[in-house]
Amino acid sequence: MIFLIGMPRSGTSWVAKIFDSHPDVLYHHEPDSIKVSTDIPFFPESNDIEELIPTTRDYFTSLLNIRHMKSAGSIPVFRKNYFNSFMNNFLPRLIIMLKVISGICSKLKIPLEINIPAFARKKSNKTDIVNVMKSVNSSCRSSLIATTFPDAKLIFILRHPCGYVSSQLRGRELNFLENIIYYKQIASMAVASERGWTEEKIKTMSLEEQLACTWVCINEKVLDEIEGQDNSTILLYESLCNDPVGISRKLFDYCDLDYGEQTDIFLNSSINFSGGNEKYYQTVRNPKTAAEKWNHELSPEQIIRIKNIVSGTKAGDKFFPQ
């Protein structure tokens, strides 16, 4: 199994679709946001990991069976070795039709939950299905997941703090994201204590500073905890954007996947994308444009405030070296 994990608005969906383009991959899009566990803390302590392993194994294994359209029907849809020719042609059309129905019901305020059927797959010794799960809810569970599944590979996606903050601000302005800061949880984390970021202190900060604090606290916890775990690695989103093909080849090699034509076509469709105004949740987009968008969305004053928050941390120094 392969886990792709990162904070929301960190480029995780594009990374996930790169993996989904592999014909042997069975992709699961954020199933932990559909079936939410109350037994596994979102911010587990290191000394609780061993005790949480059985529950974590059962929970994340069960997520492989989630068929909700959000998880099992993400687009674009790629051809798979484990489906026959009919199914490879039928499934994309079915998913698009179900999305249209869902959109109509949503506009009419008709409650409707759509699940994608679990279609039969070809039985072949040559086809080993590789489960790939993407999550933005379980960032701070990364070390727990890597420990629970020692044979899996975990890739943690880290985005430039200004890119993250800029995307968060845009999403809140467009009402796509809730205008929430988890003051208590953030203030309770180790790096917040070291820097004197009490709950009261964070509340006095500007919104971009609060978001930068969130970025530091979560990413710092993950980097500290997965350091030294052989089945975990860090992916800098901007590195992938600057060299999509080269970095994708390295990621596939790390996960024992071959890099093929379908992935190459998808990446080139992103690199050469010129489809007009970009939508907020768009997957196919010019990666370099997406990565550098914050340069003209944030003011120089906002960038300085973000830099002052993140500098001097393990995560922050990857982008603002001392």
C-alpha positions in Angstrom: 0.0 0.0 0.0 1.1 3.6 -0.6 0.0 6.5 1.5 0.1 10.0 0.1 -0.4 12.5 3.0 -0.1 16.2 3.5 -1.9 19.2 4.8 -5.0 20.5 2.8 -4.0 22.7 -0.1 -0.5 21.2 -0.4 -0.8 19.8 -3.9 -1.8 16.3 -2.6 -4.6 15.8 -5.2 -2.2 16.4 -8.2 0.4 14.0 -6.6 -2.4 11.4 -6.1 -3.5 11.7 -9.7 0.1 11.1 -10.9 0.0 7.8 -9.0 -3.5 7.0 -10.1 -2.3 7.3 -13.7 -0.3 4.1 -13.1 -2.4 1.2 -14.7 -1.9 -1.1 -11.7 -3.0 1.5 -9.0 -6.3 1.4 -7.3 -6.8 4.9 -5.9 -8.7 5.8 -2.8 -9.4 9.6 -2.4 -9.5 10.8 1.2 -11.7 7.9 2.5 -10.8 9.0 6.1 -12.9 12.1 5.5 -15.9 9.9 4.8 -15.6 7.3 7.5 -14.1 9.3 10.4 -12.5 7.4 13.3 -13.2 8.5 16.8 -10.9 5.9 18.2 -7.6 7.2 16.7 -6.6 10.7 17.7 -5.8 13.2 15.0 -2.8 14.3 17.0 -1.4 11.0 18.5 1.4 11.2 21.0 4.6 9.2 20.2 4.4 7.2 23.3 0.8 6.0 22.4 1.7 4.6 19.0 2.3 1.0 20.0 -1.1 0.8 21.7 -2.9 2.4 18.7 -1.4 0.0 16.1 -4.2 -2.6 16.1 -7.0 0.0 15.9 -5.1 1.9 13.2 -4.6 -1.2 11.1 -8.3 -2.2 11.3 -9.4 1.3 10.5 -7.2 2.1 7.5 -7.7 -1.4 6.1 -11.5 -0.9 6.3 -11.1 2.4 4.3 -10.2 0.3 1.3 -13.8 -0.7 1.0 -15.2 2.8 0.9 -17.2 3.3 -2.4 -18.5 6.8 -1.8 -18.3 8.8 -5.0 -15.8 11.3 -3.5 -13.4 8.5 -2.7 -14.0 6.0 -5.6 -15.0 8.4 -8.3 -12.3 11.1 -8.6 -11.5 12.3 -12.0 -9.7 12.1 -14.4 -10.3 8.3 -14.7 -7.4 6.3 -16.1 -7.3 2.9 -17.9 -6.4 0.0 -15.6 -4.8 -3.3 -16.2 -7.2 -5.0 -13.8 -10.2 -4.0 -15.9 -11.2 -5.4 -19.3 -11.7 -3.2 -22.3 -15.4 -2.7 -21.8 -15.0 -1.6 -18.2 -12.2 0.8 -19.0 -14.5 2.5 -21.5 -17.7 2.3 -19.4 -16.4 3.4 -16.0 -15.4 7.0 -16.9 -18.8 7.6 -18.5 -20.6 6.2 -15.5 -18.6 8.4 -13.1 -19.3 11.5 -15.1 -23.0 10.7 -15.3 -23.2 10.1 -11.6 -21.4 13.4 -10.9 -23.9 15.2 -13.1 -26.8 13.6 -11.2 -25.1 14.5 -7.9 -24.7 18.1 -9.0 -28.3 18.4 -10.0 -29.5 17.0 -6.7 -27.2 19.3 -4.8 -28.6 22.4 -6.6 -32.2 21.1 -5.9 -31.2 20.4 -2.3 -32.2 16.8 -2.6 -30.1 14.6 -0.3 -28.5 11.8 -2.2 -25.5 9.6 -1.4 -24.0 8.0 -4.5 -21.6 5.0 -4.3 -19.5 3.7 -7.2 -20.1 -0.1 -7.6 -17.1 -2.3 -6.9 -16.8 -3.9 -10.3 -15.2 -7.2 -10.9 -11.5 -7.1 -11.8 -9.6 -9.4 -14.1 -7.8 -12.3 -12.5 -4.2 -12.3 -13.7 -0.9 -13.3 -12.1 0.6 -10.4 -14.0 -1.6 -7.8 -12.4 -0.8 -6.9 -8.8 -3.2 -4.2 -7.7 -1.4 -1.5 -5.7 -3.7 0.4 -3.3 -2.9 4.1 -3.0 -4.6 6.2 -0.4 -4.5 9.9 -0.2 -5.3 11.9 3.0 -5.3 15.5 4.2 -7.0 14.6 7.5 -4.3 12.3 8.9 -1.2 14.4 8.6 -0.3 14.1 12.2 -1.0 10.4 12.1 1.8 9.9 9.5 4.3 8.2 11.9 1.5 6.0 13.4 0.5 4.9 9.9 4.0 4.2 8.8 4.6 2.2 12.0 1.4 0.3 11.6 2.1 -0.6 8.0 5.8 -1.4 7.8 5.5 -2.9 4.3 3.8 0.2 3.0 5.4 3.4 1.6 4.4 6.8 3.0 5.0 10.0 1.1 4.5 13.2 3.0 3.9 16.2 0.8 5.3 19.5 2.0 4.3 22.8 0.3 5.9 26.2 0.6 4.3 28.0 3.5 3.4 31.0 1.4 1.8 28.7 -1.2 -0.2 27.0 1.5 -1.3 30.3 3.2 -2.2 31.9 -0.1 -4.4 28.9 -1.2 -6.1 28.9 2.3 -6.8 32.6 2.1 -8.3 32.2 -1.4 -10.4 29.2 -0.4 -11.8 31.0 2.6 -12.6 34.1 0.5 -14.4 31.9 -2.1 -16.3 30.1 0.8 -14.8 26.8 -0.3 -13.1 26.4 3.1 -14.3 27.0 6.6 -12.9 30.0 8.3 -11.6 28.0 11.3 -8.3 28.0 13.2 -7.8 25.2 15.7 -6.2 27.5 18.4 -6.2 25.0 21.3 -4.8 22.1 19.3 -2.1 24.2 17.7 -1.1 25.9 20.9 -0.7 22.5 22.6 2.0 21.3 20.2 5.7 21.2 21.0 7.0 23.9 18.6 4.2 26.2 19.8 5.3 25.9 23.4 8.9 26.5 22.3 8.0 29.7 20.5 5.6 31.0 23.1 2.6 30.6 20.8 -0.1 30.4 23.5 -3.8 30.1 22.5 -4.2 33.8 23.5 -1.1 34.8 21.5 -2.2 33.1 18.3 -5.6 34.8 18.5 -4.0 38.2 18.4 -2.1 37.3 15.1 -3.2 38.2 11.6 -5.0 35.4 9.7 -1.9 34.7 7.5 0.2 34.4 10.7 -2.3 32.0 12.3 -2.2 29.9 9.1 1.6 30.0 9.1 1.5 28.8 12.8 -0.7 25.9 11.8 1.6 25.0 8.9 4.6 25.0 11.2 3.1 23.1 14.1 1.7 20.3 11.9 4.6 19.9 9.6 7.1 20.1 12.3 5.4 17.3 14.2 5.4 15.1 11.1 9.0 15.8 10.2 10.2 15.1 13.7 8.3 11.8 14.0 8.9 10.2 10.6 12.6 11.1 10.5 14.5 7.8 10.4 11.5 5.7 9.3 12.7 3.7 6.3 9.3 3.5 4.7 8.6 7.2 4.8 9.9 10.1 2.7 9.3 13.8 2.3 8.2 15.3 -1.1 8.6 19.0 -1.6 5.7 20.0 -3.8 7.7 22.8 -5.5 10.4 20.3 -6.5 7.8 18.2 -8.2 6.4 21.2 -10.0 9.9 22.2 -11.2 10.6 18.7 -12.6 7.4 16.8 -12.8 8.7 13.9 -14.9 12.1 13.5 -13.1 10.6 13.6 -9.6 7.7 11.4 -10.6 10.1 8.8 -11.9 12.0 8.9 -8.5 8.7 8.6 -6.6 7.6 5.6 -8.6 11.0 4.0 -8.2 10.8 4.5 -4.4 7.4 2.8 -4.5 8.5 0.0 -6.8 6.3 1.1 -9.7 7.3 1.4 -13.3 7.0 4.8 -15.0 4.8 4.3 -18.1 3.2 6.1 -21.1 -0.1 6.8 -19.3 1.7 8.7 -16.5 3.8 10.6 -19.1 0.8 11.7 -21.0 -1.0 12.9 -17.9 2.1 14.9 -16.7 2.5 16.5 -20.1 -1.2 17.5 -20.1 -0.4 19.3 -16.9 2.8 20.8 -18.0 1.3 22.1 -21.2 -2.1 23.1 -19.7 -3.6 26.3 -21.1 -7.2 25.8 -20.3 -8.1 29.4 -19.2 -9.0 30.4 -15.7 -8.0 27.8 -13.1 -10.7 26.4 -10.8 -9.9 26.1 -7.1 -10.1 22.3 -6.9 -8.7 21.7 -10.4 -6.4 18.7 -10.8 -5.0 19.2 -14.3 -3.1 22.5 -14.2 0.2 23.9 -15.1 2.3 22.9 -12.0 4.8 25.7 -12.1 2.0 28.3 -12.4 0.2 26.8 -9.5 3.3 26.6 -7.3 4.3 30.2 -7.9 0.8 31.8 -7.7 1.4 33.0 -4.2 4.0 35.5 -5.4 1.4 37.8 -6.8 -1.5 36.8 -4.5 0.3 37.8 -1.2 1.6 41.3 -0.4 5.3 41.8 0.5 4.1 42.5 4.1 2.2 39.2 4.3 5.2 37.3 2.9 7.5 38.8 5.6 5.0 38.0 8.4 4.8 34.3 7.2 8.6 34.1 6.9 9.0 35.4 10.4 6.7 32.8 11.8 8.2 29.8 10.0 11.9 30.7 10.0 14.1 28.7 12.4 12.0 25.5 12.2 12.9 22.3 10.5 10.0 22.7 8.0 10.4 26.4 7.5 14.1 26.2 6.8 13.5 24.1 3.8 12.0 27.2 2.1 13.6 30.1 4.1 17.1 28.7 4.9 19.0 30.5 7.7 
